[in-house]
Amino acid sequence: MADDAEHTTTLADRAAASAWVAAEPGLAEAVDDLESPFGRTRFTLADEAVAAATPGVVAPDRLVRHAAAAGTSRVLRTFTRLGDLANLTPLRDPQGWAMEAAIEAFADQLALSGPASAEVARVIEGSGSLFPRVLVDELRSRHIRPLPVDADTVEWVAARSIGEVRLADTGPLLATPTSQLHAVDLADGRPANLRVRRPGIARQLRADARFSASLATALGRILPDSAGLGMGPIGFVELITRCGLEATDLRFEFLNLVELALVLEEGGHEAITVPHPTPAHLSERALVTERVLGVPLAQFGGDLADPAATVAALSAITLESALVHGVFWADPSPDHLLVAPGGRLVLAGVGACGHFTHNMRRAGIVFLRSVLGGDPAGQVEAMQIAGAAPAELDVDALIAELTASEALDVSRIMFGGEDGLLGALGETVRIMLTYDIKPPVEVALLLRTVFALGALVEQVHPDGGGLMAALMGLLPRLPDLLADATQAEADEA
């Protein structure tokens, strides 16, 4: 395990000392060049997301698309709801019927409004029990995804961004609504993988952030404050926007691949491999890595070579890395994972990484320790450290309410397994929201990561004990990690 005191070491320093980085000529120098303009920018993405997710003028084409989607949905539901009306369902269960109808309408809107809305559906669908089960089930049953970008367009984007390529296969290896991965041959004949950004997606995501912020009240009926881990409608829009800002600039993807590879290398984790990005072929819209092939995890029907080691590696680049390095994989999803011949996972894409300042890392450690230890005062302290608590907060009343909650009972958390932990996290933040404590965007991103990781761990190792088992190895280290984060914050000051 890497020394926790390396909080003073830059990504470029770590890359210069890495055998993994040294295997790709020019990679260490490229990381050094990119870290200055883009490494620091990653810490401001949350603020940029908050600024973008405010009501404002929306591009006319997006307004037309959303209006057309809403109209189509109303026409469809006029017919599909006839049976409910005949059975008097709106009279017998008005609240349940209204919620079901609203969720159907929301899912229709996501399905009909293009790739940017499909990305919203993907984030909700992959968040496990973070969102209401009825909503997640509705989206999973539809699996809303846009059609892949066609081969000619992929080659056109590559030619304009990083040079001529020839697709080795017309279909993508992996795809999300924001980008897709292809096996290609470069102009010099070398085999490689190419990730390209979907044309127009960056502008659509920004426009939809303003549109959604303008409709926050309506969105709140579908994602009320008791759902979405207390984010509320605007918090949800900020979270989606935060991820989109990073996922649509593949220069961030370049740095994220390197950083997560270093976490795995420094921790001695070999169950997940990361392809080397190629420094000579990189732009905002296209990224080349070494050639890796495999079956998408979502389509894999066999057994991984070492499921337990795979779970440990996933934990290392998410929860553990957040507390040790202040960086974490924020989109742990099968959409980014291939299974290579032999049964090892390949982290073929990242999507987004969360980034904590030393202050936020300390807050995260205090929060996790206090939730698992049944310490309501510590939970409040964590939000105060993060700067999320209002000056007029009634601390005693909040601690009393947290103490009285059955979901936060330590025995219920520890013996309730993953459901107990996730229930405690959700209840804590739900209560805090009633006291006007809104988790910062990056904290909400980590909480979403916890829920998404739980779903991924269950898929990778169904009999492995789930998320709680992955956390057990971290518990004894929390005091040392807290001391390190506190010292790092003091050094920075």
C-alpha positions as CSV (number, residue, x, y, z in Angstrom):
1,M,0.0,0.0,0.0
2,A,1.3,3.5,-0.9
3,D,2.3,5.8,1.9
4,D,-0.6,7.8,3.0
5,A,1.7,10.8,3.5
6,E,2.1,11.3,-0.2
7,H,-0.6,14.0,-0.2
8,T,2.3,16.4,-1.0
9,T,3.2,14.5,-4.2
10,T,1.7,15.7,-7.5
11,L,0.3,13.4,-10.2
12,A,3.3,14.1,-12.4
13,D,5.7,13.1,-9.6
14,R,3.8,9.8,-9.1
15,A,3.8,9.2,-12.9
16,A,7.5,9.8,-13.1
17,A,8.1,7.1,-10.5
18,S,5.7,4.6,-12.1
19,A,6.7,1.5,-14.0
20,W,3.3,1.4,-15.6
21,V,3.7,4.9,-16.9
22,A,7.3,4.2,-18.1
23,A,6.0,1.4,-20.3
24,E,4.4,4.0,-22.6
25,P,6.9,6.3,-24.2
26,G,6.2,10.0,-23.6
27,L,3.4,9.3,-21.1
28,A,5.2,10.8,-18.1
29,E,6.0,14.0,-20.0
30,A,2.4,14.2,-21.2
31,V,1.0,13.9,-17.7
32,D,3.4,16.7,-16.6
33,D,2.2,18.9,-19.5
34,L,-1.5,18.3,-18.9
35,E,-1.6,18.4,-15.1
36,S,-1.0,22.2,-14.9
37,P,-3.9,23.3,-17.1
38,F,-6.3,20.4,-16.5
39,G,-5.3,18.9,-13.2
40,R,-6.2,22.0,-11.2
41,T,-9.3,22.5,-13.3
42,R,-10.7,19.2,-12.1
43,F,-11.1,20.8,-8.6
44,T,-13.3,23.6,-10.0
45,L,-15.7,21.4,-12.0
46,A,-18.2,21.3,-9.1
47,D,-18.3,25.1,-9.0
48,E,-18.7,25.2,-12.8
49,A,-21.6,22.7,-12.6
50,V,-23.4,24.8,-10.0
51,A,-23.0,27.9,-12.2
52,A,-24.3,25.9,-15.3
53,A,-27.3,24.4,-13.4
54,T,-29.1,27.7,-13.0
55,P,-32.2,28.8,-14.8
56,G,-31.4,30.7,-18.0
57,V,-31.9,30.9,-21.8
58,V,-32.0,27.5,-23.4
59,A,-31.0,26.8,-27.0
60,P,-34.2,26.7,-29.2
61,D,-33.4,23.3,-30.6
62,R,-33.3,21.7,-27.1
63,L,-36.6,23.5,-26.2
64,V,-38.2,22.1,-29.3
65,R,-36.9,18.6,-28.6
66,H,-38.2,18.6,-25.1
67,A,-41.5,20.0,-26.1
68,A,-41.9,17.4,-28.8
69,A,-41.0,14.7,-26.3
70,A,-43.6,15.9,-23.8
71,G,-46.3,16.1,-26.5
72,T,-45.5,12.6,-27.7
73,S,-45.6,11.2,-24.1
74,R,-49.0,12.8,-23.5
75,V,-50.4,11.2,-26.7
76,L,-49.0,7.7,-25.7
77,R,-50.2,7.8,-22.2
78,T,-53.7,8.9,-23.3
79,F,-54.1,5.4,-24.7
80,T,-52.0,3.4,-22.2
81,R,-53.9,4.8,-19.2
82,L,-57.3,4.0,-20.5
83,G,-57.3,0.7,-18.5
84,D,-56.5,2.6,-15.3
85,L,-59.4,5.0,-15.9
86,A,-61.8,2.1,-16.6
87,N,-60.7,0.4,-13.4
88,L,-61.1,3.7,-11.4
89,T,-57.5,3.4,-10.3
90,P,-57.1,7.2,-9.9
91,L,-60.0,7.2,-7.4
92,R,-58.9,4.1,-5.5
93,D,-55.2,5.0,-5.2
94,P,-54.8,8.6,-6.3
95,Q,-51.3,9.1,-4.8
96,G,-49.9,5.8,-6.2
97,W,-51.5,6.4,-9.6
98,A,-50.2,10.0,-9.8
99,M,-46.6,8.8,-8.9
100,E,-46.7,6.0,-11.4
101,A,-48.0,8.3,-14.1
102,A,-45.4,10.9,-13.3
103,I,-42.6,8.4,-13.4
104,E,-43.8,7.1,-16.8
105,A,-43.9,10.6,-18.1
106,F,-40.4,11.4,-16.8
107,A,-39.0,8.2,-18.4
108,D,-40.8,9.1,-21.6
109,Q,-39.1,12.5,-21.6
110,L,-35.7,10.9,-21.1
111,A,-36.3,8.4,-23.8
112,L,-37.5,10.9,-26.4
113,S,-35.2,13.9,-25.7
114,G,-31.9,12.6,-27.2
115,P,-28.5,11.5,-26.0
116,A,-28.1,14.1,-23.2
117,S,-31.4,12.9,-21.6
118,A,-30.3,9.3,-22.1
119,E,-27.2,10.1,-20.0
120,V,-29.5,11.3,-17.2
121,A,-31.3,7.9,-17.4
122,R,-28.0,6.0,-17.4
123,V,-26.8,7.8,-14.2
124,I,-30.1,7.1,-12.4
125,E,-30.2,3.5,-13.6
126,G,-26.7,2.8,-12.4
127,S,-27.1,4.3,-9.0
128,G,-28.5,1.3,-7.2
129,S,-30.9,2.2,-4.4
130,L,-30.0,5.8,-4.4
131,F,-33.3,6.7,-6.2
132,P,-36.8,5.3,-5.7
133,R,-37.0,1.7,-6.7
134,V,-40.0,2.2,-8.9
135,L,-38.1,4.8,-10.9
136,V,-34.9,2.7,-11.3
137,D,-37.0,-0.3,-12.3
138,E,-38.8,1.7,-14.9
139,L,-35.6,3.0,-16.4
140,R,-33.9,-0.4,-16.3
141,S,-36.8,-2.0,-18.1
142,R,-36.4,0.5,-20.9
143,H,-32.5,0.7,-20.9
144,I,-32.6,4.1,-22.5
145,R,-29.6,4.5,-24.8
146,P,-29.1,6.5,-28.0
147,L,-28.1,4.7,-31.2
148,P,-24.3,4.5,-31.6
149,V,-22.6,7.1,-33.7
150,D,-22.1,5.6,-37.1
151,A,-18.7,4.5,-38.4
152,D,-18.2,7.3,-40.9
153,T,-18.9,9.9,-38.2
154,V,-16.4,8.3,-35.8
155,E,-13.7,8.3,-38.5
156,W,-14.5,11.9,-39.4
157,V,-14.3,13.1,-35.7
158,A,-11.0,11.2,-35.4
159,A,-9.5,12.7,-38.6
160,R,-10.4,16.3,-37.4
161,S,-9.1,15.7,-33.9
162,I,-6.1,13.3,-33.8
163,G,-5.5,12.0,-37.3
164,E,-6.7,9.4,-39.7
165,V,-7.8,6.0,-38.3
166,R,-9.5,2.9,-39.8
167,L,-12.1,1.2,-37.7
168,A,-11.4,-2.5,-37.2
169,D,-15.1,-3.1,-36.6
170,T,-18.1,-0.9,-37.4
171,G,-19.6,-1.4,-33.9
172,P,-18.3,0.1,-30.6
173,L,-16.7,-2.1,-28.0
174,L,-18.4,0.1,-25.3
175,A,-20.7,3.0,-25.5
176,T,-22.3,5.6,-23.3
177,P,-24.5,8.5,-24.4
178,T,-21.5,10.8,-24.2
179,S,-18.8,8.7,-26.0
180,Q,-18.0,5.4,-27.4
181,L,-14.9,3.1,-27.7
182,H,-13.8,1.4,-30.9
183,A,-11.0,-0.9,-32.0
184,V,-9.0,0.9,-34.7
185,D,-5.9,0.8,-36.7
186,L,-3.9,4.1,-36.7
187,A,-2.4,5.7,-39.8
188,D,0.9,3.9,-39.2
189,G,-0.8,0.5,-38.9
190,R,-0.6,0.2,-35.1
191,P,-3.7,-1.4,-33.5
192,A,-5.3,0.8,-30.8
193,N,-8.6,1.7,-29.1
194,L,-10.2,5.0,-30.0
195,R,-12.7,6.8,-27.8
196,V,-14.6,9.6,-29.5
197,R,-17.1,12.1,-28.0
198,R,-20.6,12.1,-29.4
199,P,-20.9,15.2,-31.7
200,G,-23.0,17.9,-30.0
201,I,-23.3,16.2,-26.6
202,A,-21.3,18.8,-24.6
203,R,-23.6,21.6,-25.8
204,Q,-26.7,19.5,-25.2
205,L,-25.7,18.7,-21.6
206,R,-25.2,22.3,-20.8
207,A,-28.4,23.4,-22.4
208,D,-30.3,20.7,-20.6
209,A,-28.8,21.8,-17.3
210,R,-30.4,25.2,-17.7
211,F,-33.6,23.6,-18.9
212,S,-33.8,21.2,-15.9
213,A,-32.9,24.0,-13.5
214,S,-35.8,26.0,-14.9
215,L,-38.1,23.1,-14.3
216,A,-36.8,22.2,-10.8
217,T,-40.2,22.4,-9.2
218,A,-41.7,19.9,-11.6
219,L,-38.6,17.7,-11.4
220,G,-39.0,17.7,-7.6
221,R,-42.3,15.9,-8.0
222,I,-40.4,13.0,-9.5
223,L,-37.2,13.2,-7.5
224,P,-38.4,14.6,-4.2
225,D,-36.1,15.7,-1.4
226,S,-36.5,12.3,0.3
227,A,-35.1,10.7,-2.8
228,G,-31.8,11.2,-4.5
229,L,-30.0,11.1,-1.2
230,G,-31.3,14.4,-0.1
231,M,-29.9,16.3,-3.1
232,G,-33.3,17.8,-4.1
233,P,-34.0,18.6,-7.7
234,I,-31.3,21.3,-8.2
235,G,-28.7,19.1,-6.4
236,F,-29.6,16.3,-8.8
237,V,-29.1,18.6,-11.8
238,E,-25.8,19.8,-10.5
239,L,-24.6,16.2,-10.0
240,I,-25.5,15.3,-13.6
241,T,-23.9,18.5,-14.9
242,R,-20.7,17.9,-12.9
243,C,-20.3,14.4,-14.4
244,G,-21.1,15.7,-17.9
245,L,-18.5,18.5,-17.8
246,E,-15.8,16.0,-17.2
247,A,-17.0,13.1,-19.4
248,T,-17.3,15.3,-22.5
249,D,-13.6,16.5,-22.4
250,L,-11.4,13.5,-23.1
251,R,-8.3,15.3,-21.8
252,F,-9.8,14.7,-18.4
253,E,-10.3,11.1,-19.4
254,F,-6.6,10.9,-20.2
255,L,-5.5,12.1,-16.7
256,N,-8.2,10.0,-15.0
257,L,-7.0,6.8,-16.7
258,V,-3.4,7.5,-15.5
259,E,-4.5,8.4,-12.0
260,L,-6.6,5.3,-11.4
261,A,-3.9,3.1,-13.0
262,L,-1.4,4.6,-10.5
263,V,-3.8,3.9,-7.6
264,L,-4.0,0.2,-8.7
265,E,-0.3,0.0,-9.2
266,E,0.7,1.6,-5.9
267,G,-1.8,-0.7,-4.1
268,G,-0.6,-3.8,-5.8
269,H,-3.9,-4.6,-7.3
270,E,-3.7,-6.7,-10.5
271,A,-7.3,-7.9,-10.9
272,I,-8.1,-4.8,-13.0
273,T,-5.9,-3.6,-15.9
274,V,-5.9,-0.1,-17.4
275,P,-4.8,0.5,-21.0
276,H,-2.1,3.1,-21.5
277,P,-3.3,6.3,-23.2
278,T,-1.2,7.4,-26.2
279,P,0.1,11.0,-25.7
280,A,0.5,11.6,-29.4
281,H,-3.2,11.1,-30.1
282,L,-5.3,13.2,-27.7
283,S,-7.8,16.0,-28.0
284,E,-10.9,17.2,-26.3
285,R,-13.0,15.0,-28.6
286,A,-10.8,12.0,-29.2
287,L,-8.5,9.8,-27.2
288,V,-6.4,6.8,-28.2
289,T,-5.2,4.0,-25.9
290,E,-3.4,0.8,-26.5
291,R,-5.5,-2.0,-28.0
292,V,-7.4,-4.0,-25.5
293,L,-10.2,-6.4,-26.5
294,G,-12.8,-8.2,-24.4
295,V,-16.5,-8.7,-23.8
296,P,-18.5,-5.9,-22.2
297,L,-19.1,-6.7,-18.5
298,A,-22.8,-6.1,-19.0
299,Q,-22.8,-9.0,-21.6
300,F,-20.4,-11.3,-19.8
301,G,-21.9,-14.6,-18.6
302,G,-19.0,-16.4,-17.1
303,D,-16.9,-16.1,-14.0
304,L,-14.1,-13.6,-13.4
305,A,-10.6,-15.0,-12.7
306,D,-10.6,-13.6,-9.1
307,P,-13.8,-12.0,-8.0
308,A,-12.6,-11.2,-4.5
309,A,-9.5,-9.5,-5.8
310,T,-11.6,-7.6,-8.3
311,V,-13.8,-6.2,-5.6
312,A,-10.8,-5.2,-3.6
313,A,-9.5,-3.3,-6.7
314,L,-12.8,-1.6,-7.3
315,S,-12.9,-0.5,-3.7
316,A,-9.3,0.8,-4.0
317,I,-10.2,3.1,-6.9
318,T,-13.4,4.4,-5.3
319,L,-13.9,4.5,-1.5
320,E,-10.3,3.9,-0.5
321,S,-8.8,6.3,-3.0
322,A,-11.2,9.0,-2.0
323,L,-10.0,8.8,1.6
324,V,-6.3,8.2,0.9
325,H,-5.7,10.3,-2.3
326,G,-8.7,12.6,-2.5
327,V,-9.6,11.2,-5.9
328,F,-12.1,8.5,-6.8
329,W,-13.8,6.8,-9.7
330,A,-17.1,8.5,-9.7
331,D,-18.9,6.4,-12.3
332,P,-18.3,2.7,-11.3
333,S,-20.4,1.2,-14.1
334,P,-20.3,-1.8,-16.4
335,D,-20.5,0.7,-19.2
336,H,-16.7,1.3,-18.8
337,L,-15.6,-2.3,-18.2
338,L,-14.5,-5.1,-20.5
339,V,-13.7,-8.7,-19.5
340,A,-10.5,-9.7,-21.2
341,P,-9.7,-13.3,-22.2
342,G,-8.7,-15.1,-18.9
343,G,-11.3,-13.3,-16.9
344,R,-9.6,-10.0,-15.8
345,L,-11.5,-6.8,-15.8
346,V,-10.3,-3.9,-18.1
347,L,-11.0,-0.4,-17.1
348,A,-11.5,0.8,-20.6
349,G,-13.1,4.1,-19.7
350,V,-13.6,6.3,-16.6
351,G,-16.3,8.9,-17.4
352,A,-15.7,11.0,-14.3
353,C,-13.5,11.1,-11.2
354,G,-14.3,12.9,-8.0
355,H,-11.7,15.2,-6.5
356,F,-11.5,16.3,-2.8
357,T,-9.4,19.1,-1.4
358,H,-7.7,18.1,1.9
359,N,-10.5,19.8,3.7
360,M,-13.2,17.8,1.9
361,R,-11.2,14.6,2.4
362,R,-11.1,15.2,6.1
363,A,-14.9,15.8,6.1
364,G,-15.5,12.5,4.2
365,I,-13.4,10.5,6.7
366,V,-15.2,12.0,9.7
367,F,-18.6,11.4,8.1
368,L,-17.9,7.8,7.2
369,R,-16.4,7.1,10.6
370,S,-19.3,8.7,12.5
371,V,-22.0,6.9,10.4
372,L,-20.4,3.5,11.0
373,G,-19.7,4.3,14.6
374,G,-23.1,5.7,15.5
375,D,-21.8,9.2,16.3
376,P,-24.4,11.8,15.3
377,A,-22.2,14.7,16.6
378,G,-19.5,13.5,14.3
379,Q,-21.9,13.5,11.3
380,V,-22.8,17.1,12.0
381,E,-19.1,18.0,12.5
382,A,-18.4,16.5,9.0
383,M,-20.9,18.8,7.4
384,Q,-19.5,21.8,9.3
385,I,-16.0,20.9,8.1
386,A,-17.3,20.7,4.5
387,G,-18.8,24.2,4.9
388,A,-22.3,22.8,4.3
389,A,-23.9,23.7,7.6
390,P,-25.7,27.1,7.9
391,A,-24.6,29.5,10.6
392,E,-27.9,29.4,12.3
393,L,-28.0,25.6,12.5
394,D,-29.6,24.2,15.7
395,V,-26.9,21.6,16.4
396,D,-28.5,20.1,19.5
397,A,-31.8,19.5,17.7
398,L,-30.2,17.9,14.7
399,I,-28.0,15.6,16.9
400,A,-31.2,14.6,18.8
401,E,-33.1,13.8,15.7
402,L,-30.1,11.7,14.3
403,T,-29.8,9.9,17.6
404,A,-33.5,9.0,17.6
405,S,-33.4,7.5,14.1
406,E,-33.7,3.7,14.1
407,A,-31.9,3.6,10.7
408,L,-28.8,5.0,12.3
409,D,-28.6,2.4,15.1
410,V,-25.0,0.9,14.9
411,S,-26.2,-2.7,15.3
412,R,-28.7,-2.2,12.5
413,I,-26.0,-0.8,10.2
414,M,-23.4,-3.4,11.0
415,F,-25.7,-6.4,10.9
416,G,-27.9,-5.1,8.1
417,G,-25.2,-5.5,5.5
418,E,-25.3,-3.3,2.4
419,D,-29.0,-2.3,2.9
420,G,-28.2,-1.2,6.5
421,L,-25.3,1.0,5.4
422,L,-27.1,2.5,2.4
423,G,-30.2,3.1,4.5
424,A,-28.2,4.9,7.1
425,L,-26.5,7.1,4.6
426,G,-29.8,8.0,3.0
427,E,-31.5,8.7,6.3
428,T,-28.6,10.8,7.6
429,V,-28.6,13.1,4.6
430,R,-32.4,13.2,4.4
431,I,-32.6,14.5,8.0
432,M,-29.8,17.0,7.4
433,L,-31.6,18.4,4.4
434,T,-34.5,19.3,6.7
435,Y,-32.0,21.5,8.5
436,D,-30.9,23.2,5.3
437,I,-27.7,21.3,5.1
438,K,-27.0,20.5,1.5
439,P,-24.0,18.2,0.7
440,P,-21.5,19.9,-1.6
441,V,-21.6,18.5,-5.2
442,E,-18.4,16.5,-4.7
443,V,-19.7,14.9,-1.5
444,A,-23.0,14.1,-3.3
445,L,-20.8,12.6,-6.1
446,L,-19.0,10.3,-3.5
447,L,-22.3,9.3,-2.0
448,R,-23.7,8.4,-5.4
449,T,-20.5,6.4,-6.0
450,V,-21.1,4.4,-2.9
451,F,-24.6,3.3,-4.2
452,A,-23.3,2.6,-7.7
453,L,-20.4,0.6,-6.3
454,G,-22.8,-1.5,-4.3
455,A,-24.6,-2.5,-7.4
456,L,-21.4,-3.2,-9.3
457,V,-19.9,-5.3,-6.5
458,E,-23.0,-7.4,-6.4
459,Q,-22.7,-8.0,-10.1
460,V,-19.0,-8.8,-10.0
461,H,-19.0,-11.0,-6.8
462,P,-22.6,-12.0,-5.8
463,D,-21.5,-14.2,-3.0
464,G,-18.7,-11.9,-1.6
465,G,-20.5,-10.1,1.2
466,G,-21.3,-6.9,-0.8
467,L,-20.3,-3.3,-0.1
468,M,-19.9,-3.9,3.7
469,A,-17.3,-6.5,3.1
470,A,-15.4,-4.1,0.9
471,L,-15.5,-1.4,3.6
472,M,-14.3,-3.6,6.4
473,G,-10.7,-3.3,5.3
474,L,-10.9,0.5,5.6
475,L,-12.3,0.7,9.1
476,P,-9.0,0.1,11.0
477,R,-7.3,2.7,8.9
478,L,-9.7,5.5,9.4
479,P,-7.8,7.1,12.4
480,D,-4.5,7.2,10.5
481,L,-6.2,8.5,7.4
482,L,-7.9,11.2,9.4
483,A,-4.6,12.3,11.0
484,D,-3.0,12.4,7.5
485,A,-5.8,14.5,6.1
486,T,-5.7,16.9,9.1
487,Q,-2.0,17.3,8.7
488,A,-2.3,17.9,5.0
489,E,-4.9,20.6,5.5
490,A,-2.7,22.2,8.1
491,D,0.3,22.1,5.8
492,E,-1.7,23.7,3.0
493,A,-2.8,26.5,5.3
